Amino acid sequence: MPEASPRGTYMVISEALRKGIEEGEIVDDLPSEADLVRTHGVARNTIRRALKTLEAEGVLESAPGVGWRVSRGGDRRPLVDRMIAVIDEDSLVIGDTYPSEAKLCERFGVSRTAVRRGLAQMEGTGLLATVHGKGRTVRALPTSSGRP
């Protein structure tokens, strides 16, 4: 990587890996961490952080003794896209309470950190608002692209 990204180098790498998976370039096993270090020109810790991000979102799974592989089950969309879809799936309207962090962790089988990152993105795009003492509420409905 020639220069650091404002989003964090690990996020740029995780997005590149996600794109490779979505486009069918990466089907089963990922290259080794050492190969990813060489390919992206970053430290091993940066690669591990990118891989852990995708693991938390359910895109990758660690296979002991083998390395990293594409998760076999479920929805491979980015977590934030699945979280946005909750608005439609649960028939939420503007002003309705959005599910809690704990319920989202359980629903998607991901860490609280991953859920908080998705919630922050949703708040940043104007889909959700935080109401002190009441949690998060739906502020806008997603369009067909998933964004307001």
MODELLER restraints for C-alpha pairs under 7 A, 6 or more apart:
rsr = mdl.restraints
at = mdl.atoms
rsr.add(forms.Gaussian(group=physical.xy_distance, feature=features.Distance(at['CA:1:A'], at['CA:40:A']), mean=5.65, stdev=0.5))
rsr.add(forms.Gaussian(group=physical.xy_distance, feature=features.Distance(at['CA:1:A'], at['CA:41:A']), mean=5.44, stdev=0.5))
rsr.add(forms.Gaussian(group=physical.xy_distance, feature=features.Distance(at['CA:1:A'], at['CA:42:A']), mean=6.58, stdev=0.5))
rsr.add(forms.Gaussian(group=physical.xy_distance, feature=features.Distance(at['CA:10:A'], at['CA:46:A']), mean=5.36, stdev=0.5))
rsr.add(forms.Gaussian(group=physical.xy_distance, feature=features.Distance(at['CA:10:A'], at['CA:47:A']), mean=6.49, stdev=0.5))
rsr.add(forms.Gaussian(group=physical.xy_distance, feature=features.Distance(at['CA:10:A'], at['CA:49:A']), mean=6.07, stdev=0.5))
rsr.add(forms.Gaussian(group=physical.xy_distance, feature=features.Distance(at['CA:10:A'], at['CA:50:A']), mean=4.71, stdev=0.5))
rsr.add(forms.Gaussian(group=physical.xy_distance, feature=features.Distance(at['CA:11:A'], at['CA:50:A']), mean=6.13, stdev=0.5))
rsr.add(forms.Gaussian(group=physical.xy_distance, feature=features.Distance(at['CA:13:A'], at['CA:50:A']), mean=6.13, stdev=0.5))
rsr.add(forms.Gaussian(group=physical.xy_distance, feature=features.Distance(at['CA:14:A'], at['CA:50:A']), mean=4.76, stdev=0.5))
rsr.add(forms.Gaussian(group=physical.xy_distance, feature=features.Distance(at['CA:14:A'], at['CA:51:A']), mean=6.63, stdev=0.5))
rsr.add(forms.Gaussian(group=physical.xy_distance, feature=features.Distance(at['CA:14:A'], at['CA:54:A']), mean=6.55, stdev=0.5))
rsr.add(forms.Gaussian(group=physical.xy_distance, feature=features.Distance(at['CA:20:A'], at['CA:26:A']), mean=5.41, stdev=0.5))
rsr.add(forms.Gaussian(group=physical.xy_distance, feature=features.Distance(at['CA:21:A'], at['CA:27:A']), mean=6.28, stdev=0.5))
rsr.add(forms.Gaussian(group=physical.xy_distance, feature=features.Distance(at['CA:27:A'], at['CA:70:A']), mean=6.66, stdev=0.5))
rsr.add(forms.Gaussian(group=physical.xy_distance, feature=features.Distance(at['CA:28:A'], at['CA:69:A']), mean=5.40, stdev=0.5))
rsr.add(forms.Gaussian(group=physical.xy_distance, feature=features.Distance(at['CA:28:A'], at['CA:70:A']), mean=5.34, stdev=0.5))
rsr.add(forms.Gaussian(group=physical.xy_distance, feature=features.Distance(at['CA:29:A'], at['CA:68:A']), mean=5.98, stdev=0.5))
rsr.add(forms.Gaussian(group=physical.xy_distance, feature=features.Distance(at['CA:29:A'], at['CA:69:A']), mean=4.16, stdev=0.5))
rsr.add(forms.Gaussian(group=physical.xy_distance, feature=features.Distance(at['CA:29:A'], at['CA:70:A']), mean=6.43, stdev=0.5))
rsr.add(forms.Gaussian(group=physical.xy_distance, feature=features.Distance(at['CA:30:A'], at['CA:68:A']), mean=5.54, stdev=0.5))
rsr.add(forms.Gaussian(group=physical.xy_distance, feature=features.Distance(at['CA:30:A'], at['CA:69:A']), mean=5.44, stdev=0.5))
rsr.add(forms.Gaussian(group=physical.xy_distance, feature=features.Distance(at['CA:32:A'], at['CA:67:A']), mean=6.68, stdev=0.5))
rsr.add(forms.Gaussian(group=physical.xy_distance, feature=features.Distance(at['CA:33:A'], at['CA:44:A']), mean=6.90, stdev=0.5))
rsr.add(forms.Gaussian(group=physical.xy_distance, feature=features.Distance(at['CA:33:A'], at['CA:47:A']), mean=6.81, stdev=0.5))
rsr.add(forms.Gaussian(group=physical.xy_distance, feature=features.Distance(at['CA:36:A'], at['CA:47:A']), mean=6.90, stdev=0.5))
rsr.add(forms.Gaussian(group=physical.xy_distance, feature=features.Distance(at['CA:37:A'], at['CA:43:A']), mean=6.13, stdev=0.5))
rsr.add(forms.Gaussian(group=physical.xy_distance, feature=features.Distance(at['CA:37:A'], at['CA:44:A']), mean=5.87, stdev=0.5))
rsr.add(forms.Gaussian(group=physical.xy_distance, feature=features.Distance(at['CA:37:A'], at['CA:47:A']), mean=6.57, stdev=0.5))
rsr.add(forms.Gaussian(group=physical.xy_distance, feature=features.Distance(at['CA:54:A'], at['CA:60:A']), mean=5.56, stdev=0.5))
rsr.add(forms.Gaussian(group=physical.xy_distance, feature=features.Distance(at['CA:55:A'], at['CA:61:A']), mean=5.55, stdev=0.5))
rsr.add(forms.Gaussian(group=physical.xy_distance, feature=features.Distance(at['CA:56:A'], at['CA:110:A']), mean=5.19, stdev=0.5))
rsr.add(forms.Gaussian(group=physical.xy_distance, feature=features.Distance(at['CA:56:A'], at['CA:111:A']), mean=5.96, stdev=0.5))
rsr.add(forms.Gaussian(group=physical.xy_distance, feature=features.Distance(at['CA:56:A'], at['CA:114:A']), mean=6.18, stdev=0.5))
rsr.add(forms.Gaussian(group=physical.xy_distance, feature=features.Distance(at['CA:57:A'], at['CA:78:A']), mean=6.82, stdev=0.5))
rsr.add(forms.Gaussian(group=physical.xy_distance, feature=features.Distance(at['CA:57:A'], at['CA:79:A']), mean=5.49, stdev=0.5))
rsr.add(forms.Gaussian(group=physical.xy_distance, feature=features.Distance(at['CA:57:A'], at['CA:110:A']), mean=5.96, stdev=0.5))
rsr.add(forms.Gaussian(group=physical.xy_distance, feature=features.Distance(at['CA:57:A'], at['CA:114:A']), mean=6.66, stdev=0.5))
rsr.add(forms.Gaussian(group=physical.xy_distance, feature=features.Distance(at['CA:58:A'], at['CA:71:A']), mean=6.66, stdev=0.5))
rsr.add(forms.Gaussian(group=physical.xy_distance, feature=features.Distance(at['CA:58:A'], at['CA:110:A']), mean=6.95, stdev=0.5))
rsr.add(forms.Gaussian(group=physical.xy_distance, feature=features.Distance(at['CA:59:A'], at['CA:70:A']), mean=6.14, stdev=0.5))
rsr.add(forms.Gaussian(group=physical.xy_distance, feature=features.Distance(at['CA:59:A'], at['CA:71:A']), mean=5.45, stdev=0.5))
rsr.add(forms.Gaussian(group=physical.xy_distance, feature=features.Distance(at['CA:59:A'], at['CA:76:A']), mean=5.62, stdev=0.5))
rsr.add(forms.Gaussian(group=physical.xy_distance, feature=features.Distance(at['CA:60:A'], at['CA:68:A']), mean=6.69, stdev=0.5))
rsr.add(forms.Gaussian(group=physical.xy_distance, feature=features.Distance(at['CA:60:A'], at['CA:69:A']), mean=5.67, stdev=0.5))
rsr.add(forms.Gaussian(group=physical.xy_distance, feature=features.Distance(at['CA:60:A'], at['CA:70:A']), mean=4.58, stdev=0.5))
rsr.add(forms.Gaussian(group=physical.xy_distance, feature=features.Distance(at['CA:60:A'], at['CA:71:A']), mean=4.77, stdev=0.5))
rsr.add(forms.Gaussian(group=physical.xy_distance, feature=features.Distance(at['CA:61:A'], at['CA:68:A']), mean=5.88, stdev=0.5))
rsr.add(forms.Gaussian(group=physical.xy_distance, feature=features.Distance(at['CA:61:A'], at['CA:69:A']), mean=5.62, stdev=0.5))
rsr.add(forms.Gaussian(group=physical.xy_distance, feature=features.Distance(at['CA:61:A'], at['CA:70:A']), mean=6.27, stdev=0.5))
rsr.add(forms.Gaussian(group=physical.xy_distance, feature=features.Distance(at['CA:61:A'], at['CA:71:A']), mean=5.41, stdev=0.5))
rsr.add(forms.Gaussian(group=physical.xy_distance, feature=features.Distance(at['CA:62:A'], at['CA:68:A']), mean=4.64, stdev=0.5))
rsr.add(forms.Gaussian(group=physical.xy_distance, feature=features.Distance(at['CA:62:A'], at['CA:69:A']), mean=6.42, stdev=0.5))
rsr.add(forms.Gaussian(group=physical.xy_distance, feature=features.Distance(at['CA:63:A'], at['CA:69:A']), mean=6.87, stdev=0.5))
rsr.add(forms.Gaussian(group=physical.xy_distance, feature=features.Distance(at['CA:79:A'], at['CA:118:A']), mean=6.71, stdev=0.5))
rsr.add(forms.Gaussian(group=physical.xy_distance, feature=features.Distance(at['CA:80:A'], at['CA:118:A']), mean=4.72, stdev=0.5))
rsr.add(forms.Gaussian(group=physical.xy_distance, feature=features.Distance(at['CA:81:A'], at['CA:146:A']), mean=6.87, stdev=0.5))
rsr.add(forms.Gaussian(group=physical.xy_distance, feature=features.Distance(at['CA:84:A'], at['CA:146:A']), mean=6.51, stdev=0.5))
rsr.add(forms.Gaussian(group=physical.xy_distance, feature=features.Distance(at['CA:93:A'], at['CA:138:A']), mean=6.63, stdev=0.5))
rsr.add(forms.Gaussian(group=physical.xy_distance, feature=features.Distance(at['CA:94:A'], at['CA:138:A']), mean=4.94, stdev=0.5))
rsr.add(forms.Gaussian(group=physical.xy_distance, feature=features.Distance(at['CA:94:A'], at['CA:139:A']), mean=5.32, stdev=0.5))
rsr.add(forms.Gaussian(group=physical.xy_distance, feature=features.Distance(at['CA:94:A'], at['CA:140:A']), mean=5.85, stdev=0.5))
rsr.add(forms.Gaussian(group=physical.xy_distance, feature=features.Distance(at['CA:94:A'], at['CA:141:A']), mean=6.83, stdev=0.5))
rsr.add(forms.Gaussian(group=physical.xy_distance, feature=features.Distance(at['CA:95:A'], at['CA:137:A']), mean=5.57, stdev=0.5))
rsr.add(forms.Gaussian(group=physical.xy_distance, feature=features.Distance(at['CA:95:A'], at['CA:138:A']), mean=5.25, stdev=0.5))
rsr.add(forms.Gaussian(group=physical.xy_distance, feature=features.Distance(at['CA:95:A'], at['CA:139:A']), mean=6.24, stdev=0.5))
rsr.add(forms.Gaussian(group=physical.xy_distance, feature=features.Distance(at['CA:96:A'], at['CA:137:A']), mean=5.42, stdev=0.5))
rsr.add(forms.Gaussian(group=physical.xy_distance, feature=features.Distance(at['CA:96:A'], at['CA:138:A']), mean=5.58, stdev=0.5))
rsr.add(forms.Gaussian(group=physical.xy_distance, feature=features.Distance(at['CA:97:A'], at['CA:136:A']), mean=5.92, stdev=0.5))
rsr.add(forms.Gaussian(group=physical.xy_distance, feature=features.Distance(at['CA:97:A'], at['CA:137:A']), mean=4.33, stdev=0.5))
rsr.add(forms.Gaussian(group=physical.xy_distance, feature=features.Distance(at['CA:97:A'], at['CA:138:A']), mean=6.39, stdev=0.5))
rsr.add(forms.Gaussian(group=physical.xy_distance, feature=features.Distance(at['CA:98:A'], at['CA:136:A']), mean=5.47, stdev=0.5))
rsr.add(forms.Gaussian(group=physical.xy_distance, feature=features.Distance(at['CA:98:A'], at['CA:137:A']), mean=5.12, stdev=0.5))
rsr.add(forms.Gaussian(group=physical.xy_distance, feature=features.Distance(at['CA:98:A'], at['CA:138:A']), mean=6.17, stdev=0.5))
rsr.add(forms.Gaussian(group=physical.xy_distance, feature=features.Distance(at['CA:101:A'], at['CA:112:A']), mean=6.65, stdev=0.5))
rsr.add(forms.Gaussian(group=physical.xy_distance, feature=features.Distance(at['CA:101:A'], at['CA:115:A']), mean=6.51, stdev=0.5))
rsr.add(forms.Gaussian(group=physical.xy_distance, feature=features.Distance(at['CA:104:A'], at['CA:115:A']), mean=6.82, stdev=0.5))
rsr.add(forms.Gaussian(group=physical.xy_distance, feature=features.Distance(at['CA:105:A'], at['CA:111:A']), mean=5.94, stdev=0.5))
rsr.add(forms.Gaussian(group=physical.xy_distance, feature=features.Distance(at['CA:105:A'], at['CA:112:A']), mean=6.01, stdev=0.5))
rsr.add(forms.Gaussian(group=physical.xy_distance, feature=features.Distance(at['CA:105:A'], at['CA:115:A']), mean=6.53, stdev=0.5))
rsr.add(forms.Gaussian(group=physical.xy_distance, feature=features.Distance(at['CA:122:A'], at['CA:128:A']), mean=5.86, stdev=0.5))
rsr.add(forms.Gaussian(group=physical.xy_distance, feature=features.Distance(at['CA:123:A'], at['CA:129:A']), mean=5.94, stdev=0.5))
rsr.add(forms.Gaussian(group=physical.xy_distance, feature=features.Distance(at['CA:126:A'], at['CA:139:A']), mean=6.55, stdev=0.5))
rsr.add(forms.Gaussian(group=physical.xy_distance, feature=features.Distance(at['CA:126:A'], at['CA:140:A']), mean=6.55, stdev=0.5))
rsr.add(forms.Gaussian(group=physical.xy_distance, feature=features.Distance(at['CA:126:A'], at['CA:148:A']), mean=6.97, stdev=0.5))
rsr.add(forms.Gaussian(group=physical.xy_distance, feature=features.Distance(at['CA:127:A'], at['CA:138:A']), mean=6.04, stdev=0.5))
rsr.add(forms.Gaussian(group=physical.xy_distance, feature=features.Distance(at['CA:127:A'], at['CA:139:A']), mean=5.14, stdev=0.5))
rsr.add(forms.Gaussian(group=physical.xy_distance, feature=features.Distance(at['CA:127:A'], at['CA:140:A']), mean=4.73, stdev=0.5))
rsr.add(forms.Gaussian(group=physical.xy_distance, feature=features.Distance(at['CA:127:A'], at['CA:141:A']), mean=6.49, stdev=0.5))
rsr.add(forms.Gaussian(group=physical.xy_distance, feature=features.Distance(at['CA:127:A'], at['CA:148:A']), mean=6.37, stdev=0.5))
rsr.add(forms.Gaussian(group=physical.xy_distance, feature=features.Distance(at['CA:128:A'], at['CA:136:A']), mean=6.29, stdev=0.5))
rsr.add(forms.Gaussian(group=physical.xy_distance, feature=features.Distance(at['CA:128:A'], at['CA:137:A']), mean=5.57, stdev=0.5))
rsr.add(forms.Gaussian(group=physical.xy_distance, feature=features.Distance(at['CA:128:A'], at['CA:138:A']), mean=4.70, stdev=0.5))
rsr.add(forms.Gaussian(group=physical.xy_distance, feature=features.Distance(at['CA:128:A'], at['CA:139:A']), mean=4.85, stdev=0.5))
rsr.add(forms.Gaussian(group=physical.xy_distance, feature=features.Distance(at['CA:128:A'], at['CA:140:A']), mean=6.90, stdev=0.5))
rsr.add(forms.Gaussian(group=physical.xy_distance, feature=features.Distance(at['CA:129:A'], at['CA:136:A']), mean=5.46, stdev=0.5))
rsr.add(forms.Gaussian(group=physical.xy_distance, feature=features.Distance(at['CA:129:A'], at['CA:137:A']), mean=5.39, stdev=0.5))
rsr.add(forms.Gaussian(group=physical.xy_distance, feature=features.Distance(at['CA:129:A'], at['CA:138:A']), mean=6.47, stdev=0.5))
rsr.add(forms.Gaussian(group=physical.xy_distance, feature=features.Distance(at['CA:129:A'], at['CA:139:A']), mean=5.81, stdev=0.5))
rsr.add(forms.Gaussian(group=physical.xy_distance, feature=features.Distance(at['CA:130:A'], at['CA:136:A']), mean=4.31, stdev=0.5))
rsr.add(forms.Gaussian(group=physical.xy_distance, feature=features.Distance(at['CA:130:A'], at['CA:137:A']), mean=6.34, stdev=0.5))
rsr.add(forms.Gaussian(group=physical.xy_distance, feature=features.Distance(at['CA:140:A'], at['CA:148:A']), mean=6.20, stdev=0.5))
rsr.add(forms.Gaussian(group=physical.xy_distance, feature=features.Distance(at['CA:141:A'], at['CA:148:A']), mean=5.93, stdev=0.5))
rsr.add(forms.Gaussian(group=physical.xy_distance, feature=features.Distance(at['CA:142:A'], at['CA:148:A']), mean=4.49, stdev=0.5))
